Amino acid sequence: MKRAIIRHQGQPVHVTVEDIGGKIEAVLQDGTRLAEQDVEWLPPASGSMFALGLNYADHARELAFKPPTEPLAFVKAPNTYTGHRQQTWRPDNVEYMHYECELVAVIGKPARNVRKEDALEYLAGYTVCNDYAIRDYLENYYRPNLRVKNRDATTPVGPWIVDAADVPNPAALTLRTWVNGELRQEGTTADMIFDIPTLIEYFSSFMTLLPGDMIATGTPEGLSDVKPGDEVVTEVEGVGRLVNFIVSESDFFAKHNR
């Protein structure tokens, strides 16, 4: 089952999602159906996001870095999230901003000192994120700069959470990114250095993971610059297709009065 959060009549509402022959509809509790393009999609989870750097060997090679010997992680705050079909802004006067298509594991119950063998039992399901990065501010991949990754509304998440039982093999999913309809990135979760059970074991060994927390598992090679006016689509096979539109910093904040 797919579960999402939308804004309906001014309020966040939990819905189920149905895909009938490629036609996506959000279904309210009273049975009302809303077409994908008519819905204001919100991030389907709002806990902390623990994001992995250099977790695909091909991506590490692309950047001329040695793969890490233990998970290289940083934390993203909930204010950085935005939803499906929403806008993200590119800072004015930067040289390079790139997408990152990522499979996200969503925690379903408190997890502390979890063994790898039991880790998937703690998942609610999976979603997709596009972990945009402002490369201008990257000083060191092993000490990620907050300005690279933690900006308001610059991490699209969604569109929904797919139940864990409906994704029987999260270690064999294709990831793809399109920019204005052109395929720019393609890889597979089979190339992760640290898989999801390993990551849950790692994080829960020193902290409690809570329901709604997310683990963004990294991105494969194939990054490129994106600019205002671009439509960026990130897709994880069997999980979801996440659409996002890039605008300039000045246009975004003029619209959102921030």
Disulfide bonds with the S-S distance in Angstrom:
none
